[in-house]
Amino acid sequence: MNIISLVRNLINIFDIFQQRKIIKFIKTKFVEKKEIEVIDVGAHFGETIKLFSKNFKIKKIHCFEASPINFDILQTNIKKDNLAKICELNKLGVGHENYNSFINQTEESSSSTINEFNLDSKYFKKKLKILNVKNASNFYKKIPIKIISLDNYIQEKKIKKIDILKIDTEGFEFNVIKGLKNHHQIIKLIYFEHHFDDMIKKNYKFKDINQLLLDFGFKKIYKSKMYFRKSFEYIYENLAI
């Protein structure tokens, strides 16, 4: 096992405790036997899909993974875990509008991001050191991708209600939420991760996400710091549902 896999596995162990707390909290928002519909933006290898399918009765999970490399593994995992019936897989990124872009695919795949890396960041340099990566050019490569807005997807699929929107996009979450200006009212919970380190270049701060969600009629109901990272997970609830 190489150092990148070792670090990822260690973080995953601690994330299990984090996930248990979050699932327990989300369950308080739904009747136990209720079927729920989910959008998973940044599905990675299917970790959230598997977690939700074990803890909720799922009607459908609309899965988005921008990285073609991650998507191939996601597709394999969904078949292996017999989850294809509840999943609609989309090899797409999600943003504020439809356009072509690039993803920075990292060796440690869960850090892949549509944003640019801040190569001068002490946090970024520390991460390379921990992973035993000698220079940034060996850590990531650019891959072309397509990006769509959730407004476009929801309209095209004629979706009437989403119980949970989960976003894990390594610094792109504000753009995802901005793409909901016409359909935010059909979503009950938005569950997302936000980085407070400077490793990824972002054109917004957490206060911008918070204000946008308040403007959309949501209220922050959950906050939890992630282990070993300058990152927090949040859950916002639509007060109208």
C-alpha distance (Angstrom), angle and dihedral (degrees) to the residues before:
residue distance angle dihedral
M1 . . .
N2 3.83 . .
I3 3.80 124.3 .
I4 3.83 93.8 -101.9
S5 3.81 92.0 55.3
L6 3.79 91.1 44.8
V7 3.82 93.5 53.0
R8 3.80 91.9 44.8
N9 3.81 92.0 50.6
L10 3.81 91.5 49.1
I11 3.81 92.1 51.5
N12 3.81 90.3 46.5
I13 3.81 90.4 56.9
F14 3.81 91.7 56.0
D15 3.81 91.4 42.1
I16 3.81 89.0 61.3
F17 3.83 89.3 68.2
Q18 3.81 89.6 47.1
Q19 3.79 91.6 50.8
R20 3.81 93.6 49.7
K21 3.81 90.5 57.6
I22 3.78 92.5 47.8
I23 3.81 94.8 47.0
K24 3.79 90.7 48.6
F25 3.80 89.8 53.0
I26 3.82 95.3 45.5
K27 3.81 90.6 50.8
T28 3.80 89.3 63.5
K29 3.81 87.6 65.0
F30 3.81 97.0 57.6
V31 3.77 137.8 54.9
E32 3.81 106.6 -110.3
K33 3.80 96.7 -119.1
K34 3.78 96.1 40.2
E35 3.81 117.0 119.3
I36 3.79 110.9 -128.9
E37 3.80 132.8 -158.4
V38 3.79 118.6 -144.6
I39 3.79 139.6 -168.6
D40 3.81 113.3 -153.9
V41 3.81 112.2 -165.5
G42 3.79 110.3 -171.1
A43 3.79 95.9 21.7
H44 3.84 92.4 174.5
F45 3.83 107.2 179.4
G46 3.83 95.1 -16.6
E47 3.80 99.7 -88.9
T48 3.81 95.1 139.4
I49 3.80 92.1 41.8
K50 3.78 90.9 56.0
L51 3.81 92.2 43.9
F52 3.81 94.1 50.5
S53 3.81 93.5 43.8
K54 3.82 89.6 56.3
N55 3.80 94.4 49.0
F56 3.80 106.1 33.9
K57 3.77 139.5 40.7
I58 3.80 100.2 -110.4
K59 3.78 124.9 -151.3
K60 3.82 93.4 179.6
I61 3.79 140.4 -26.3
H62 3.80 116.0 -150.4
C63 3.82 102.9 -153.2
F64 3.80 126.4 -160.4
E65 3.80 124.1 -171.1
A66 3.80 117.1 166.6
S67 3.81 98.1 -169.2
P68 3.83 112.1 85.6
I69 3.81 89.0 -154.2
N70 3.81 93.8 52.1
F71 3.81 90.6 41.3
D72 3.81 93.2 59.1
I73 3.82 90.1 54.3
L74 3.82 90.6 44.6
Q75 3.80 91.0 52.9
T76 3.81 91.6 49.7
N77 3.82 92.4 48.2
I78 3.80 93.2 49.2
K79 3.81 90.8 54.2
K80 3.81 92.7 44.1
D81 3.82 92.1 51.4
N82 3.83 92.8 45.2
L83 3.80 92.6 -120.7
A84 3.80 98.8 127.2
K85 3.82 93.0 104.9
I86 3.80 93.1 63.4
C87 3.82 98.1 36.6
E88 3.77 132.1 82.9
L89 3.81 105.7 -168.4
N90 3.80 121.1 -151.8
K91 3.82 121.8 -173.9
L92 3.79 90.4 -151.6
G93 3.78 141.9 107.3
V94 3.79 120.1 -127.0
G95 3.80 124.8 -133.0
H96 3.79 144.3 139.4
E97 3.83 93.6 -68.3
N98 3.82 142.9 -1.6
Y99 3.82 116.2 -76.6
N100 3.82 145.9 123.0
S101 3.78 118.9 -95.3
F102 3.82 144.0 143.5
I103 3.77 135.2 -98.3
N104 3.79 122.3 -145.6
Q105 3.81 100.1 -130.7
T106 3.79 110.2 -155.0
E107 3.78 130.8 -156.4
E108 3.82 86.7 -123.1
S109 3.80 90.3 57.0
S110 3.81 99.5 -155.9
S111 3.83 89.8 65.7
S112 3.81 93.4 60.0
T113 3.80 110.0 128.6
I114 3.79 142.6 178.8
N115 3.81 88.2 -140.2
E116 3.79 124.0 81.4
F117 3.81 120.5 -101.8
N118 3.79 120.5 -115.9
L119 3.80 98.3 -126.4
D120 3.82 91.0 -169.4
S121 3.81 93.1 56.4
K122 3.81 114.5 119.6
Y123 3.80 87.6 -148.5
F124 3.82 90.3 55.2
K125 3.81 92.5 48.1
K126 3.81 90.3 47.9
K127 3.80 90.3 52.4
L128 3.81 91.7 51.7
K129 3.79 89.3 50.5
I130 3.81 93.4 50.4
L131 3.80 90.2 49.2
N132 3.81 91.2 45.8
V133 3.81 92.1 -122.4
K134 3.81 110.7 154.1
N135 3.80 98.9 -152.8
A136 3.80 140.2 2.2
S137 3.81 94.7 -108.3
N138 3.81 88.5 66.1
F139 3.81 92.3 49.9
Y140 3.81 101.2 61.4
K141 3.79 146.1 9.6
K142 3.81 132.9 -163.2
I143 3.81 119.8 -109.4
P144 3.85 124.2 -177.4
I145 3.82 115.4 -116.1
K146 3.79 141.2 171.7
I147 3.81 121.6 -119.6
I148 3.81 127.9 -160.0
S149 3.79 134.1 178.9
L150 3.80 122.6 -113.2
D151 3.80 87.9 -128.2
N152 3.79 88.0 62.3
Y153 3.81 94.1 44.9
I154 3.81 95.6 46.2
Q155 3.79 91.5 49.0
E156 3.81 93.1 46.5
K157 3.82 93.2 48.7
K158 3.83 92.8 41.1
I159 3.82 91.1 -129.2
K160 3.80 112.4 -179.0
K161 3.81 101.5 -173.3
I162 3.80 139.5 11.2
D163 3.79 118.3 -165.3
I164 3.82 97.7 -168.6
L165 3.79 131.3 18.2
K166 3.81 109.1 -168.4
I167 3.82 118.1 -167.1
D168 3.81 125.2 -170.4
T169 3.80 106.2 157.5
E170 3.81 105.6 139.5
G171 3.79 98.7 -114.1
F172 3.82 100.6 -20.3
E173 3.80 99.6 91.9
F174 3.82 95.9 107.3
N175 3.81 90.0 57.6
V176 3.82 90.6 49.8
I177 3.80 92.3 52.5
K178 3.82 92.7 45.4
G179 3.79 87.0 60.5
L180 3.81 89.3 65.3
K181 3.80 99.5 67.8
N182 3.82 92.5 119.9
H183 3.82 100.5 37.0
H184 3.81 108.4 30.6
Q185 3.80 89.2 108.4
I186 3.84 92.5 70.7
I187 3.83 94.0 58.2
K188 3.81 121.0 90.1
L189 3.84 102.9 -172.8
I190 3.81 132.1 18.6
Y191 3.80 113.2 -162.3
F192 3.81 116.5 -174.2
E193 3.78 146.8 155.8
H194 3.81 122.8 -126.6
H195 3.82 126.9 -166.9
F196 3.80 119.2 -142.5
D197 3.82 94.7 -175.8
D198 3.82 121.3 95.6
M199 3.82 97.0 -124.8
I200 3.81 92.6 106.9
K201 3.80 123.5 49.7
K202 3.80 109.8 -123.8
N203 3.80 130.0 175.7
Y204 3.80 92.7 -146.9
K205 3.80 143.5 47.3
F206 3.79 131.6 -135.1
K207 3.81 90.3 -97.6
D208 3.83 88.4 63.8
I209 3.81 91.6 55.5
N210 3.79 91.1 45.4
Q211 3.82 92.8 50.4
L212 3.80 93.2 47.1
L213 3.80 91.4 51.4
L214 3.80 91.3 47.2
D215 3.80 88.5 51.4
F216 3.81 88.5 51.4
G217 3.83 90.1 54.1
F218 3.82 99.6 -101.6
K219 3.79 129.2 134.8
K220 3.82 127.7 -152.9
I221 3.82 108.2 -115.3
Y222 3.83 103.9 162.2
K223 3.82 138.5 34.6
S224 3.81 129.1 172.4
K225 3.82 132.9 168.7
M226 3.79 115.7 -126.9
Y227 3.81 119.4 -127.3
F228 3.84 117.8 -98.2
R229 3.82 93.3 -2.4
K230 3.78 139.0 91.2
S231 3.78 87.4 -124.2
F232 3.79 136.3 109.5
E233 3.79 133.3 -161.0
Y234 3.80 119.1 -137.9
I235 3.78 137.4 -171.3
Y236 3.81 121.6 -158.2
E237 3.80 123.6 -170.5
N238 3.78 128.3 -148.7
L239 3.81 104.6 -122.1
A240 3.81 91.7 -155.5
I241 3.84 95.0 61.7
